[in-house]
Amino acid sequence: MAAWRLARSKGIGIEYAAMIRFTLFGVQVSIHPTLWLTLAFLGGVFMISSMVELISVLLFILAAFVVLLAHEMGHALVGRWLGGGRPSVYLAWLGGDCTNEQARLTRMQGVVMTASGPLASLLVGVLAYVLFSLYVGSFKLGFACACSFALGYLPANIALAFPALPVFLFFFLIEVSCWWTVLNLLPIFPLDGGQIMQGLMNSRCQMHAISLAAAVVMATASAVIGLWLLSIFMVLLAMLNYKFYQEEKHGGTDFH
């Protein structure tokens, strides 16, 4: 997610503190320790009171990591295919960032590269649905369960009818895949949806105005339904886009 790129652009590098580094399909991947802390927090590590809950948190961390990595690899591989270069991926507490300064991309190719991230994370959920349907022996049942999983609901009869480990893993893969895809496609800069909007519009000022309005709506809606972390995140994005909007309004230039 591009929010991390803004932090790095301000000089807060993460490569020096990366806990894990590896190469995947020719792409250098670096993982900051804060990624694991954030995923553990979101998975409910502070509410663990049994071994079952501990395993659940670990499965959430695994599933979320797979989705986040797939998302950034989607950016990296499509960007390299379209414009060459040597992409690298960073995963940290704000999500992730894919950079490829050597790539030569047209404006529309940049849009395609940006859209490929959410598509890749969604494909993880689709693949999990297919595998889960094969596991339970019915695509109809698998589809019904996948719809419930996407909404964060695990039917009790499914949890009791099949071994817990694979069911919880499929549950988290589908849930995180859907929510991460939807979140990143919101028309709010610097999320992927906002960057796609940036690539399709000719005015930075208008782009930030739309992002500001969307962030305010999302912050309000999230607060109403009790998603306080998401609401706070949207407030921060609203403040960021208000700042950018003011800067563009008083001397900014349109895209070229």
ABEGO torsion letter per residue (X at the ends): XAAAAAAAAAGBBAAAABABBBBBGGBBBBBBAAAAAAAAAAAGAAABABAAAAAAAAAAAAAAAAAAAAAAAAAAAAAAAAAEEBBBBBBBAAEBBBBBAABBBBAAAAAAAAAAAAAAAAAAAAAAAAAAAAAAGBAAAAAAAAAAAAAGBBBAAAAAABBAAAAAAAAAAAAAAAAAAAAAABBBOABAAAAAAAAABABAAAAAAAAAAAAAAAAAAAAAAGBAAAAAAAAAAAAAAAAAAAAAABGBBBBX
